[in-house]
Amino acid sequence: MRSFTSDGPGRARSLLPIGGLLLVCLIWAVGWVRSDFQPGASSRWSLNPLIAQAALLGLFALAASVAAVVRRPAWPARDVFWRATLIGAGLFVVPAVLASIGKDRTGDGTRVALFSLTPLFAVIFEPYLGIDAGESVENRGGFLAAMTAIVGTFLVFPLDLPRSYGAAVVIFGVLFAAVSIAAANCAAVRVARQSASVLPFAILASGSAGVVLGIVGLAFRHHQTGGVPLDAWAVPSLFTFALLFWLMRRMNAVQMTTRFLIAPLMANLISLALIRPHVDIQSWIGLVMISGGSGWMVIAPVESRESNSISLGTR
């Protein structure tokens, strides 16, 4: 038996999460373009990357706590506390630490290319980690769409092969970060949908991640190079955290991890519109492949393995 979501208000509700995802990607893309066009921009507050990320997560956890005091949601069972902590580590701590360690050993293009593998890992993990054990789901054609987008990303951002053992270790570290984000995203969607409210989960995941990152950042502050300006741009960064937790109840993990494809795509398109550089045919083909692959993963029907039913991925 196959059923599809109906038109009208239901369809409008299904399009709203897609708009939220695109907004997250746009905020990321504008931030990257801004840093490219204003290299070395400074502000009154400049922190090392780990402490800056910890500060943002702490501010978000504080804002979510204020919202929880107002709304008074039911707090989850004790086991969710540990799961939220592990998910926070997978989503924020592991990627931030590994990215900080390998910042000077890999180029931005290589990191973008490697993180484009995140949706592919989500396609693999989601039937086992996402939703419920009795509701195993998968995006139709998700694996092929992910591979198409990955090939397109590698055409636009060629991967620099490691020339030393240290660079090879860093590349494997970035790959592990992509695996960590994909697995944590799958588990996060499951926890968020099983909870009566996403606020307690957001507070626990972001707050615990902020504490751990703060401790690590303080312990290794003398080994960190460069600084991250903490200015008005922190506001949209906090907004993206809120959107990501909001999307966890409305999108599957495969759809959410397409942000690692769509955000670089948007950044490239914005840069093309602003500076109008010459673009070779290989890069145009890559941009088209990223658009097609990521677009299909976002709008593809989701199929339940047990009931063999098909519905749109957004809820």
PEQUI-V613076 format. One record per backbone hydrogen bond with DSSP energy under -0.5 kcal/mol. CO is the residue of the C=O (numbers start at 1). NH is the residue of the N-H. If there is no record, write none. Layout:
co->CO nh->NH
co->CO nh->NH
//
This chain:
co->7 nh->10
co->8 nh->12
co->9 nh->13
co->10 nh->14
co->11 nh->15
co->12 nh->16
co->13 nh->17
co->14 nh->18
co->15 nh->19
co->16 nh->20
co->17 nh->21
co->18 nh->22
co->19 nh->23
co->20 nh->24
co->21 nh->25
co->22 nh->26
co->23 nh->27
co->24 nh->28
co->25 nh->29
co->26 nh->30
co->27 nh->31
co->28 nh->32
co->29 nh->33
co->30 nh->34
co->31 nh->35
co->32 nh->36
co->33 nh->37
co->34 nh->38
co->36 nh->39
co->38 nh->41
co->44 nh->46
co->45 nh->230
co->47 nh->228
co->48 nh->52
co->49 nh->53
co->50 nh->54
co->51 nh->55
co->52 nh->56
co->53 nh->57
co->54 nh->58
co->55 nh->59
co->56 nh->60
co->57 nh->61
co->58 nh->62
co->59 nh->63
co->60 nh->64
co->61 nh->65
co->62 nh->66
co->63 nh->67
co->64 nh->68
co->65 nh->69
co->66 nh->70
co->67 nh->71
co->68 nh->72
co->77 nh->80
co->77 nh->81
co->78 nh->81
co->78 nh->82
co->79 nh->83
co->80 nh->84
co->81 nh->85
co->82 nh->86
co->83 nh->87
co->84 nh->88
co->85 nh->89
co->86 nh->90
co->87 nh->91
co->88 nh->92
co->88 nh->93
co->89 nh->94
co->92 nh->96
co->93 nh->97
co->94 nh->98
co->95 nh->99
co->96 nh->100
co->97 nh->101
co->98 nh->102
co->100 nh->103
co->102 nh->105
co->102 nh->106
co->107 nh->111
co->108 nh->112
co->109 nh->113
co->110 nh->114
co->111 nh->115
co->112 nh->116
co->114 nh->117
co->115 nh->118
co->117 nh->121
co->118 nh->122
co->119 nh->123
co->120 nh->124
co->121 nh->125
co->122 nh->126
co->123 nh->127
co->125 nh->128
co->125 nh->129
co->126 nh->130
co->132 nh->135
co->133 nh->136
co->136 nh->305
co->136 nh->306
co->138 nh->303
co->139 nh->142
co->141 nh->145
co->142 nh->146
co->143 nh->147
co->144 nh->148
co->145 nh->149
co->146 nh->150
co->147 nh->151
co->148 nh->152
co->149 nh->153
co->150 nh->154
co->151 nh->155
co->152 nh->156
co->153 nh->157
co->156 nh->158
co->159 nh->161
co->164 nh->168
co->165 nh->169
co->166 nh->170
co->167 nh->171
co->168 nh->172
co->169 nh->173
co->170 nh->174
co->171 nh->175
co->172 nh->176
co->173 nh->177
co->174 nh->178
co->175 nh->179
co->176 nh->180
co->177 nh->181
co->178 nh->182
co->179 nh->183
co->180 nh->184
co->181 nh->185
co->182 nh->186
co->183 nh->187
co->184 nh->188
co->185 nh->189
co->186 nh->190
co->187 nh->191
co->188 nh->192
co->189 nh->193
co->190 nh->194
co->191 nh->195
co->197 nh->201
co->198 nh->202
co->199 nh->203
co->200 nh->204
co->201 nh->205
co->202 nh->206
co->203 nh->207
co->204 nh->208
co->205 nh->209
co->206 nh->210
co->207 nh->211
co->208 nh->212
co->209 nh->213
co->210 nh->214
co->211 nh->215
co->212 nh->216
co->213 nh->217
co->214 nh->218
co->215 nh->219
co->216 nh->220
co->218 nh->221
co->220 nh->223
co->220 nh->224
co->221 nh->224
co->227 nh->229
co->228 nh->47
co->229 nh->231
co->231 nh->234
co->232 nh->235
co->233 nh->237
co->234 nh->238
co->235 nh->239
co->236 nh->240
co->237 nh->241
co->238 nh->242
co->239 nh->243
co->240 nh->244
co->241 nh->245
co->242 nh->246
co->243 nh->247
co->244 nh->248
co->246 nh->249
co->247 nh->250
co->247 nh->251
co->250 nh->315
co->252 nh->256
co->253 nh->257
co->254 nh->258
co->255 nh->258
co->256 nh->259
co->257 nh->260
co->258 nh->261
co->258 nh->262
co->259 nh->263
co->261 nh->265
co->262 nh->266
co->263 nh->267
co->264 nh->268
co->265 nh->269
co->266 nh->270
co->267 nh->271
co->268 nh->272
co->269 nh->273
co->270 nh->274
co->271 nh->275
co->271 nh->276
co->272 nh->276
co->280 nh->284
co->281 nh->285
co->282 nh->286
co->283 nh->287
co->284 nh->288
co->285 nh->289
co->286 nh->290
co->287 nh->291
co->288 nh->292
co->289 nh->293
co->290 nh->294
co->291 nh->295
co->292 nh->296
co->293 nh->297
co->294 nh->298
co->295 nh->299
co->296 nh->300
co->300 nh->313
co->301 nh->140
co->302 nh->311
co->303 nh->138
co->304 nh->308
co->309 nh->304
co->310 nh->3
co->311 nh->302
//
